[in-house]
Each structure stands twice: as structure tokens, then as C-alpha cells.
Amino acid sequence: MLYSFANLSTDKLSAIQGLEQEIGGTIVAMTEVKEVAPAPIPDEKLEKIRALEKELGVVLVAVQ
């Protein structure tokens, strides 16, 4: 499964912010992206993706 940041209405965002205050922590709202699947990547290409992830400080996901 692949997830993306959720697009929240003002009411939903307010509810999450209220819960954050109540529990004293940060919450990230995510939603499932259903139209994609991980792409099969040969090991040599996977190493190039991992190297760029490390260089950029991000997570990269190859999808089909």
C-alpha cells in the first residue's frame, strides 16, 4: 500500500489539532493511494534509488 498526506476539511483538521493538544504529540493524517502499486526494480537500479534517497534525505517510491 502507498499513502499520501490527507487533504482535510477545516473540521477534520480542527479535530486532529484538538487531539494533538490533548495527547501532547504530533499526528500526521495519511490517506491510501489505491491506483498505484510498487514497481519491480532490479537490484542495480534499487541501489541507485537508495543512493539518491540518502543524498536528498527523502524517501523515494517507484510505482507502476
C-alpha positions in Angstrom: 0.0 0.0 0.0 1.0 3.6 -0.6 -0.1 6.6 1.4 -0.1 10.3 0.8 -0.8 13.2 3.0 -4.6 13.6 3.5 -6.5 16.6 2.1 -8.5 17.6 5.2 -11.5 19.8 5.6 -11.3 22.5 8.2 -13.5 20.4 10.6 -11.3 17.4 10.3 -8.1 19.4 10.7 -9.6 21.1 13.8 -10.4 17.6 15.3 -6.9 16.4 14.7 -5.4 19.5 16.2 -7.6 19.1 19.3 -6.4 15.6 19.7 -2.8 16.7 19.3 -3.2 19.2 22.1 -4.9 16.5 24.3 -2.2 13.9 23.8 0.7 16.3 23.6 2.0 15.0 20.4 2.0 15.5 16.6 -0.3 13.5 14.3 0.1 13.2 10.6 -3.1 12.4 8.6 -2.5 10.0 5.7 -4.8 8.5 3.0 -4.3 5.4 0.9 -3.5 5.9 -2.8 -5.2 3.0 -4.5 -4.3 3.4 -8.1 -0.6 2.6 -7.7 1.5 -0.4 -6.8 5.2 -0.7 -6.1 7.2 -1.2 -9.3 9.5 -4.2 -9.5 13.1 -2.8 -9.5 16.2 -4.8 -10.3 18.9 -4.7 -7.6 21.3 -2.4 -9.5 18.6 0.2 -10.1 17.4 -0.1 -6.5 20.9 0.8 -5.3 20.8 4.0 -7.4 17.4 4.9 -5.9 18.7 4.3 -2.3 21.8 6.4 -3.0 19.7 9.3 -4.2 17.4 8.9 -1.2 20.4 9.2 1.1 21.8 12.2 -0.8 18.4 14.1 -0.8 17.3 13.0 2.7 13.9 11.8 1.4 12.1 8.5 0.7 11.6 7.6 -2.9 8.9 5.1 -4.0 8.9 3.6 -7.5 5.4 2.9 -8.7 3.7 1.5 -11.7 
